[in-house]
Amino acid sequence: MDAIDRKILAVVQEDASLPVAEIGQRVGLSSTPCWKRLQRLEADGIITGRVALVDPDKVGLGITVFVSVETGDHSQDWLKRFAEVVGAMPEVMEFYRMAGDVDYMLRVVVRDMQDYDGFYKRLIGTVALKNVTSRFAMERIKSTTVLPLALKAEGASRSP
């Protein structure tokens, strides 16, 4: 991946609905080479999809909850079952296995406390859990899907 690829990624992270000609113009390419690069970035799995971002508040999903999960069972069978069940829950926007004092972290979005209570009851009913802690976001200060590609490029050029 070169500097032009990074520029293309920066543009499409901001607005993937732009026509290829506009993306090309912004990065200094004509349409065909830009289109070929976009195709390669998709084929290589660097671009994993193109989506519309929806404001959760405007569609009635105004509560964001960060859910920490601790388990006493660290077996592959347990993890497989837990990952299948939690991965299928539509309220779960992000799901991570963690290092440190928490085993798993979920970012969950729901309409209201009643919806969260239903989610919580389904979660604790899936598999045995040691501890579940919920932290409710009061305000979204920053939320972005744009990766800081310039930071990686700068870091790559530094010498040890």
N, CA, C and O of each residue as an XYZ file, in Angstrom:
640
protein
N       0.845     -1.168      0.000
C       0.000      0.000      0.000
C       0.892      1.233      0.000
O       1.789      1.366      0.833
N       0.638      2.123     -0.934
C       1.465      3.326     -1.049
C       0.693      4.565     -0.591
O      -0.430      4.463     -0.098
N       1.312      5.735     -0.762
C       0.720      6.991     -0.306
C      -0.594      7.296     -1.024
O      -1.510      7.852     -0.417
N      -0.699      6.947     -2.288
C      -1.947      7.205     -3.023
C      -3.069      6.314     -2.479
O      -4.203      6.768     -2.326
N      -2.757      5.059     -2.191
C      -3.756      4.181     -1.577
C      -4.248      4.778     -0.261
O      -5.445      4.768      0.024
N      -3.320      5.293      0.532
C      -3.702      5.901      1.813
C      -4.590      7.118      1.591
O      -5.541      7.337      2.341
N      -4.288      7.910      0.569
C      -5.129      9.075      0.261
C      -6.523      8.620     -0.157
O      -7.523      9.206      0.258
N      -6.588      7.580     -0.977
C      -7.891      7.044     -1.398
C      -8.670      6.581     -0.167
O      -9.855      6.884     -0.032
N      -8.019      5.860      0.714
C      -8.687      5.380      1.925
C      -9.165      6.541      2.795
O     -10.251      6.479      3.371
N      -8.364      7.594      2.890
C      -8.781      8.762      3.677
C     -10.044      9.379      3.086
O     -10.957      9.752      3.823
N     -10.100      9.488      1.763
C     -11.268     10.075      1.105
C     -12.503      9.202      1.306
O     -13.554      9.704      1.703
N     -12.390      7.904      1.037
C     -13.579      7.047      1.138
C     -14.015      6.821      2.586
O     -15.183      6.517      2.830
N     -13.104      6.963      3.548
C     -13.531      6.878      4.948
C     -14.413      8.066      5.315
O     -15.309      7.949      6.151
N     -14.158      9.196      4.693
C     -14.970     10.388      4.951
C     -16.297     10.332      4.200
O     -17.327     10.742      4.736
N     -16.285      9.822      2.949
C     -17.510      9.769      2.140
C     -17.365      8.725      1.050
O     -16.829      9.013     -0.020
N     -17.841      7.509      1.313
C     -17.736      6.404      0.361
C     -18.730      6.532     -0.787
O     -18.676      5.756     -1.740
N     -19.633      7.499     -0.707
C     -20.623      7.659     -1.772
C     -20.109      8.517     -2.932
O     -20.800      8.676     -3.939
N     -18.917      9.062     -2.797
C     -18.365      9.888     -3.876
C     -18.147      9.061     -5.135
O     -17.737      7.903     -5.056
N     -18.419      9.655     -6.301
C     -18.106      8.950     -7.547
C     -16.591      8.735     -7.671
O     -15.797      9.501     -7.125
N     -16.215      7.692     -8.388
C     -14.801      7.368     -8.569
C     -14.043      8.549     -9.165
O     -12.897      8.798     -8.790
N     -14.661      9.271    -10.079
C     -13.999     10.429    -10.694
C     -13.641     11.482     -9.645
O     -12.560     12.069     -9.697
N     -14.537     11.719     -8.704
C     -14.290     12.702     -7.646
C     -13.190     12.216     -6.710
O     -12.325     12.995     -6.310
N     -13.216     10.939     -6.360
C     -12.157     10.378     -5.503
C     -10.813     10.530     -6.214
O      -9.830     10.975     -5.622
N     -10.788     10.153     -7.497
C      -9.562     10.273     -8.281
C      -9.043     11.695     -8.328
O      -7.844     11.929     -8.177
N      -9.948     12.651     -8.539
C      -9.550     14.061     -8.593
C      -8.919     14.493     -7.277
O      -7.929     15.225     -7.269
N      -9.489     14.043     -6.168
C      -8.976     14.438     -4.855
C      -7.603     13.844     -4.549
O      -6.845     14.404     -3.756
N      -7.280     12.710     -5.177
C      -5.989     12.067     -4.889
C      -5.000     12.196     -6.040
O      -3.882     11.688     -5.955
N      -5.403     12.872     -7.118
C      -4.500     13.097     -8.241
C      -4.436     11.970     -9.251
O      -3.393     11.752     -9.868
N      -5.552     11.237     -9.435
C      -5.609     10.153    -10.414
C      -6.811     10.349    -11.335
O      -7.785     11.010    -10.974
N      -6.726      9.770    -12.519
C      -7.906      9.726    -13.378
C      -8.807      8.586    -12.889
O      -8.418      7.800    -12.025
N      -9.995      8.513    -13.446
C     -10.997      7.558    -12.967
C     -10.545      6.099    -13.031
O     -10.699      5.361    -12.058
N      -9.990      5.682    -14.165
C      -9.659      4.259    -14.326
C      -8.607      3.778    -13.329
O      -8.829      2.760    -12.673
N      -7.472      4.463    -13.187
C      -6.503      3.991    -12.187
C      -7.067      4.047    -10.759
O      -6.754      3.191     -9.933
N      -7.884      5.042    -10.479
C      -8.498      5.148     -9.157
C      -9.440      3.959     -8.936
O      -9.407      3.336     -7.875
N     -10.271      3.644     -9.921
C     -11.197      2.522     -9.827
C     -10.431      1.216     -9.616
O     -10.838      0.385     -8.804
N      -9.314      1.027    -10.348
C      -8.517     -0.192    -10.199
C      -7.936     -0.305     -8.789
O      -7.900     -1.390     -8.210
N      -7.488      0.816     -8.250
C      -6.946      0.798     -6.887
C      -8.045      0.470     -5.879
O      -7.823     -0.307     -4.950
N      -9.215      1.052     -6.054
C     -10.342      0.748     -5.166
C     -10.688     -0.738     -5.232
O     -10.930     -1.367     -4.202
N     -10.712     -1.291     -6.427
C     -11.002     -2.715     -6.598
C      -9.955     -3.575     -5.896
O     -10.294     -4.565     -5.247
N      -8.688     -3.198     -6.026
C      -7.612     -3.950     -5.377
C      -7.709     -3.838     -3.855
O      -7.511     -4.823     -3.145
N      -8.013     -2.633     -3.354
C      -8.150     -2.450     -1.912
C      -9.299     -3.302     -1.355
O      -9.219     -3.809     -0.236
N     -10.354     -3.450     -2.141
C     -11.459     -4.324     -1.726
C     -11.051     -5.795     -1.821
O     -11.309     -6.566     -0.897
N     -10.424     -6.184     -2.917
C     -10.004     -7.579     -3.113
C      -9.003     -8.010     -2.035
O      -9.012     -9.161     -1.600
N      -8.145     -7.084     -1.610
C      -7.151     -7.384     -0.578
C      -7.742     -7.366      0.830
O      -7.045     -7.666      1.800
N      -9.016     -7.019      0.943
C      -9.665     -6.992      2.246
C      -9.352     -5.764      3.077
O      -9.671     -5.724      4.265
N      -8.732     -4.763      2.472
C      -8.444     -3.522      3.194
C      -9.730     -2.708      3.329
O     -10.032     -2.201      4.409
N     -10.479     -2.583      2.254
C     -11.827     -2.020      2.317
C     -12.749     -3.217      2.512
O     -12.864     -4.074      1.636
N     -13.401     -3.266      3.660
C     -14.225     -4.432      3.996
C     -15.699     -4.228      3.702
O     -16.477     -5.180      3.773
N     -16.097     -3.017      3.376
C     -17.494     -2.743      3.053
C     -17.712     -1.258      2.909
O     -16.869     -0.450      3.298
N     -18.845     -0.906      2.350
C     -19.239      0.495      2.229
C     -20.636      0.602      2.811
O     -21.554     -0.098      2.383
N     -20.791      1.484      3.788
C     -22.042      1.557      4.526
C     -22.506      3.001      4.691
O     -21.755      3.945      4.444
N     -23.751      3.149      5.110
C     -24.262      4.448      5.527
C     -24.193      4.489      7.051
O     -24.610      3.541      7.716
N     -23.678      5.560      7.597
C     -23.619      5.716      9.044
C     -24.903      6.399      9.499
O     -25.311      7.415      8.937
N     -25.532      5.832     10.521
C     -26.822      6.311     10.992
C     -26.662      6.890     12.394
O     -26.000      6.296     13.245
N     -27.267      8.047     12.631
C     -27.228      8.672     13.951
C     -28.150      7.887     14.887
O     -29.365      7.885     14.690
N     -27.592      7.221     15.902
C     -28.428      6.385     16.780
C     -29.526      7.172     17.494
O     -30.628      6.658     17.686
N     -29.239      8.402     17.886
C     -30.242      9.209     18.581
C     -31.453      9.478     17.695
O     -32.590      9.471     18.168
N     -31.208      9.714     16.420
C     -32.295     10.072     15.508
C     -33.160      8.879     15.111
O     -34.227      9.060     14.525
N     -32.709      7.656     15.425
C     -33.523      6.473     15.151
C     -33.967      5.801     16.456
O     -34.362      4.636     16.467
N     -33.894      6.556     17.546
C     -34.414      6.067     18.809
C     -33.536      5.103     19.564
O     -34.029      4.365     20.418
N     -32.249      5.084     19.278
C     -31.314      4.218     19.997
C     -30.331      5.082     20.779
O     -29.127      5.077     20.526
N     -30.883      5.822     21.735
C     -30.120      6.860     22.421
C     -29.274      6.421     23.591
O     -28.570      7.244     24.175
N     -29.317      5.148     23.958
C     -28.518      4.703     25.103
C     -27.388      3.795     24.626
O     -27.621      2.777     23.974
N     -26.166      4.184     24.963
C     -24.988      3.366     24.692
C     -24.480      2.832     26.020
O     -24.319      3.576     26.987
N     -24.232      1.534     26.049
C     -23.770      0.871     27.267
C     -22.487      0.110     26.947
O     -22.412     -0.615     25.954
N     -21.495      0.284     27.787
C     -20.266     -0.493     27.693
C     -20.370     -1.582     28.752
O     -20.473     -1.297     29.945
N     -20.341     -2.826     28.303
C     -20.578     -3.961     29.182
C     -19.286     -4.764     29.320
O     -18.758     -5.285     28.338
N     -18.791     -4.856     30.546
C     -17.601     -5.649     30.854
C     -18.064     -7.013     31.333
O     -18.976     -7.119     32.154
N     -17.432     -8.052     30.816
C     -17.794     -9.417     31.187
C     -16.553    -10.138     31.694
O     -15.496    -10.117     31.063
N     -16.706    -10.771     32.838
C     -15.662    -11.647     33.368
C     -16.234    -13.056     33.417
O     -17.405    -13.251     33.740
N     -15.402    -14.029     33.096
C     -15.830    -15.423     33.135
C     -14.848    -16.247     33.952
O     -13.674    -15.899     34.080
N     -15.344    -17.328     34.493
C     -14.466    -18.264     35.187
C     -14.022    -19.388     34.277
O     -13.142    -20.171     34.637
N     -14.621    -19.477     33.100
C     -14.339    -20.552     32.147
C     -13.635    -19.949     30.927
O     -14.204    -19.111     30.229
N     -12.423    -20.371     30.681
C     -11.668    -19.839     29.542
C     -11.429    -20.905     28.480
O     -10.472    -20.821     27.710
N     -12.294    -21.894     28.444
C     -12.135    -22.976     27.472
C     -12.582    -22.536     26.082
O     -13.363    -21.595     25.938
N     -12.081    -23.222     25.067
C     -12.461    -22.941     23.679
C     -13.950    -23.176     23.451
O     -14.598    -22.405     22.743
N     -14.497    -24.237     24.046
C     -15.923    -24.527     23.891
C     -16.775    -23.402     24.453
O     -17.755    -22.992     23.830
N     -16.405    -22.895     25.638
C     -17.152    -21.796     26.246
C     -17.079    -20.558     25.352
O     -18.096    -19.924     25.071
N     -15.876    -20.226     24.914
C     -15.707    -19.038     24.080
C     -16.495    -19.160     22.788
O     -17.134    -18.200     22.358
N     -16.459    -20.319     22.169
C     -17.200    -20.510     20.928
C     -18.689    -20.260     21.143
O     -19.317    -19.540     20.367
N     -19.248    -20.844     22.177
C     -20.677    -20.672     22.473
C     -20.983    -19.211     22.793
O     -21.949    -18.655     22.271
N     -20.175    -18.590     23.639
C     -20.377    -17.190     24.021
C     -20.292    -16.280     22.801
O     -21.136    -15.402     22.622
N     -19.292    -16.483     21.971
C     -19.113    -15.645     20.770
C     -20.285    -15.800     19.808
O     -20.736    -14.816     19.222
N     -20.778    -17.013     19.642
C     -21.931    -17.237     18.759
C     -23.165    -16.509     19.259
O     -23.848    -15.827     18.495
N     -23.446    -16.655     20.540
C     -24.654    -16.055     21.104
C     -24.561    -14.530     21.109
O     -25.475    -13.849     20.643
N     -23.464    -13.996     21.632
C     -23.314    -12.541     21.728
C     -23.195    -11.927     20.330
O     -23.754    -10.860     20.079
N     -22.481    -12.578     19.433
C     -22.347    -12.071     18.069
C     -23.677    -11.981     17.335
O     -23.813    -11.179     16.411
N     -24.649    -12.778     17.720
C     -25.966    -12.769     17.081
C     -26.917    -11.741     17.694
O     -28.009    -11.526     17.168
N     -26.524    -11.110     18.786
C     -27.400    -10.129     19.439
C     -27.296     -8.798     18.693
O     -26.216     -8.211     18.642
N     -28.400     -8.309     18.112
C     -28.328     -7.105     17.286
C     -27.955     -5.841     18.049
O     -27.485     -4.879     17.443
N     -28.150     -5.822     19.348
C     -27.802     -4.642     20.140
C     -26.294     -4.473     20.298
O     -25.817     -3.377     20.594
N     -25.546     -5.554     20.102
C     -24.088     -5.530     20.299
C     -23.438     -4.968     19.041
O     -23.448     -5.597     17.983
N     -22.881     -3.790     19.176
C     -22.231     -3.117     18.051
C     -20.762     -3.498     17.922
O     -20.226     -3.575     16.816
N     -20.114     -3.736     19.060
C     -18.712     -4.141     19.067
C     -18.537     -5.162     20.184
O     -19.219     -5.115     21.208
N     -17.598     -6.091     19.959
C     -17.404     -7.210     20.887
C     -15.924     -7.551     20.860
O     -15.395     -7.951     19.823
N     -15.253     -7.394     21.995
C     -13.810     -7.601     22.069
C     -13.444     -8.581     23.174
O     -14.073     -8.601     24.232
N     -12.427     -9.390     22.924
C     -11.768    -10.174     23.974
C     -10.639     -9.284     24.472
O      -9.876     -8.743     23.672
N     -10.527     -9.129     25.780
C      -9.625     -8.141     26.355
C      -8.453     -8.781     27.097
O      -8.496     -9.953     27.472
N      -7.418     -7.990     27.296
C      -6.332     -8.327     28.209
C      -6.554     -7.475     29.453
O      -7.079     -6.365     29.361
N      -6.164     -7.980     30.595
C      -6.335     -7.200     31.818
C      -7.380     -7.802     32.734
O      -7.604     -9.012     32.724
N      -8.022     -6.952     33.530
C      -8.936     -7.442     34.559
C     -10.327     -7.795     34.053
O     -11.134     -8.326     34.816
N     -10.631     -7.518     32.794
C     -11.920     -7.841     32.181
C     -11.653     -8.785     31.018
O     -10.695     -8.592     30.270
N     -12.490     -9.799     30.862
C     -12.273    -10.774     29.797
C     -12.855    -10.322     28.450
O     -12.240    -10.531     27.404
N     -14.046     -9.698     28.482
C     -14.719     -9.278     27.245
C     -15.343     -7.910     27.459
O     -15.768     -7.570     28.564
N     -15.392     -7.129     26.381
C     -16.016     -5.808     26.427
C     -16.972     -5.710     25.249
O     -16.625     -6.036     24.114
N     -18.187     -5.252     25.546
C     -19.209     -5.069     24.522
C     -19.614     -3.604     24.483
O     -19.665     -2.930     25.512
N     -19.899     -3.125     23.283
C     -20.568     -1.817     23.146
C     -21.962     -2.135     22.637
O     -22.134     -2.734     21.576
N     -22.945     -1.724     23.411
C     -24.333     -2.072     23.161
C     -25.134     -0.790     22.969
O     -24.916      0.188     23.685
N     -26.061     -0.783     22.008
C     -26.976      0.350     21.851
C     -28.411     -0.153     21.984
O     -28.784     -1.185     21.427
N     -29.203      0.609     22.740
C     -30.599      0.264     22.988
C     -31.442      1.539     23.035
O     -30.916      2.649     23.120
N     -32.781      1.349     22.978
C     -33.699      2.489     23.055
C     -33.738      3.096     24.448
O     -33.620      4.309     24.617
N     -33.906      2.229     25.444
C     -34.148      2.721     26.797
C     -33.709      1.676     27.818
O     -33.180      0.623     27.463
N     -33.938      1.986     29.080
C     -33.499      1.091     30.156
C     -34.239     -0.244     30.098
O     -33.658     -1.285     30.404
N     -35.499     -0.227     29.713
C     -36.262     -1.470     29.603
C     -35.646     -2.385     28.533
O     -35.529     -3.593     28.737
N     -35.255     -1.802     27.398
C     -34.575     -2.590     26.358
C     -33.262     -3.157     26.880
O     -32.929     -4.312     26.612
N     -32.513     -2.338     27.631
C     -31.250     -2.834     28.159
C     -31.488     -3.974     29.149
O     -30.739     -4.951     29.170
N     -32.525     -3.845     29.964
C     -32.831     -4.901     30.919
C     -33.114     -6.219     30.193
O     -32.653     -7.277     30.623
N     -33.867     -6.157     29.099
C     -34.122     -7.364     28.309
C     -32.848     -7.934     27.722
O     -32.640     -9.147     27.738
N     -31.986     -7.056     27.199
C     -30.691     -7.490     26.669
C     -29.871     -8.159     27.772
O     -29.316     -9.240     27.574
N     -29.801     -7.508     28.934
C     -29.008     -8.019     30.052
C     -29.477     -9.417     30.466
O     -28.660    -10.307     30.702
N     -30.778     -9.599     30.550
C     -31.322    -10.908     30.945
C     -30.982    -11.980     29.918
O     -30.684    -13.116     30.287
N     -31.024    -11.629     28.615
C     -30.618    -12.596     27.580
C     -29.134    -12.899     27.688
O     -28.727    -14.054     27.557
N     -28.317    -11.872     27.928
C     -26.870    -12.051     28.039
C     -26.517    -12.986     29.188
O     -25.764    -13.940     28.995
N     -27.040    -12.732     30.360
C     -26.665    -13.566     31.508
C     -27.289    -14.955     31.440
O     -26.893    -15.855     32.180
N     -28.270    -15.129     30.547
C     -28.871    -16.440     30.377
C     -28.188    -17.303     29.337
O     -28.580    -18.454     29.142
N     -27.165    -16.772     28.657
C     -26.511    -17.510     27.567
C     -25.585    -18.593     28.064
O     -25.765    -19.768     27.745
N     -24.603    -18.207     28.836
C     -23.589    -19.121     29.374
C     -23.221    -18.618     30.760
O     -23.575    -17.500     31.138
N     -22.519    -19.436     31.509
C     -22.124    -19.039     32.863
C     -21.140    -17.870     32.804
O     -20.139    -17.920     32.089
N     -21.442    -16.823     33.566
C     -20.584    -15.642     33.642
C     -20.238    -15.380     35.105
O     -21.055    -15.603     35.998
N     -19.022    -14.908     35.335
C     -18.575    -14.606     36.699
C     -19.072    -13.227     37.135
O     -19.551    -13.061     38.256
N     -18.954    -12.234     36.237
C     -19.340    -10.869     36.584
C     -19.687    -10.108     35.310
O     -19.017    -10.256     34.288
N     -20.734     -9.295     35.375
C     -21.126     -8.416     34.278
C     -21.281     -7.019     34.862
O     -22.037     -6.821     35.813
N     -20.567     -6.048     34.294
C     -20.641     -4.665     34.755
C     -21.069     -3.789     33.592
O     -20.509     -3.873     32.499
N     -22.069     -2.943     33.836
C     -22.595     -2.067     32.793
C     -22.220     -0.621     33.104
O     -22.380     -0.150     34.230
N     -21.721      0.069     32.090
C     -21.383      1.483     32.216
C     -22.166      2.235     31.145
O     -22.028      1.952     29.955
N     -22.978      3.182     31.566
C     -23.855      3.903     30.648
C     -23.202      5.211     30.213
O     -22.798      6.023     31.045
N     -23.107      5.403     28.898
C     -22.534      6.638     28.366
C     -23.530      7.773     28.574
O     -24.713      7.630     28.263
N     -23.063      8.878     29.089
C     -23.921     10.036     29.308
C     -23.886     10.989     28.117
O     -24.866     11.678     27.833
N     -22.747     11.022     27.423
C     -22.605     11.930     26.282
C     -21.563     11.354     25.342
O     -20.514     10.882     25.780
N     -21.853     11.392     24.047
C     -20.890     10.978     23.029
C     -20.095     12.224     22.663
O     -20.628     13.157     22.061
N     -18.835     12.233     23.024
C     -17.985     13.401     22.775
C     -17.278     13.267     21.432
O     -17.160     14.243     20.691
N     -16.813     12.081     21.122
C     -16.203     11.811     19.821
C     -16.603     10.415     19.388
O     -16.568      9.468     20.174
N     -16.976     10.304     18.147
C     -17.286      9.007     17.562
C     -16.903      9.088     16.095
O     -17.400      9.944     15.364
N     -16.031      8.210     15.671
C     -15.590      8.238     14.286
C     -15.348      6.818     13.795
O     -15.088      5.909     14.583
N     -15.436      6.648     12.510
C     -15.067      5.379     11.893
C     -13.803      5.552     11.060
O     -13.333      4.601     10.436
N     -13.253      6.758     11.047
C     -12.076      7.072     10.235
C     -10.807      6.639     10.965
O     -10.493      7.156     12.036
N     -10.083      5.694     10.382
C      -8.823      5.245     10.966
C      -7.730      6.282     10.736
O      -7.706      6.919      9.683
N      -6.827      6.467     11.693
C      -5.755      7.463     11.559
C      -4.600      6.943     10.705
O      -3.519      6.662     11.223
N      -4.827      6.817      9.416
C      -3.836      6.224      8.515
C      -2.540      7.027      8.452
O      -1.471      6.453      8.246
N      -2.618      8.321      8.622
C      -1.403      9.145      8.585
C      -0.471      8.766      9.730
O       0.748      8.827      9.570
N      -1.018      8.374     10.883
C      -0.177      7.974     12.009
C       0.647      6.739     11.673
O       1.827      6.667     12.016
N       0.033      5.769     11.004
C       0.749      4.553     10.616
C       1.854      4.894      9.622
O       2.964      4.371      9.719
N       1.552      5.760      8.678
C       2.549      6.135      7.685
C       3.735      6.845      8.326
O       4.885      6.612      7.955
N       3.440      7.727      9.307
C       4.525      8.417     10.002
C       5.354      7.443     10.813
O       6.583      7.508     10.801
N       4.688      6.537     11.521
C       5.382      5.551     12.345
C       6.259      4.622     11.527
O       7.322      4.202     11.983
N       5.819      4.303     10.325
C       6.569      3.381      9.465
C       7.869      4.000      8.980
O       8.828      3.288      8.682
N       7.902      5.334      8.899
C       9.098      5.981      8.356
C      10.125      6.317      9.439
O      11.239      6.737      9.125
N       9.766      6.139     10.690
C      10.717      6.419     11.774
C      11.779      5.337     11.847
O      11.506      4.163     11.596
N      12.982      5.741     12.189
C      14.022      4.745     12.382
C      14.151      4.431     13.859
O      13.842      5.270     14.706
N      14.609      3.222     14.176
C      14.703      2.785     15.592
C      15.679      3.580     16.412
O      15.847      3.315     17.602
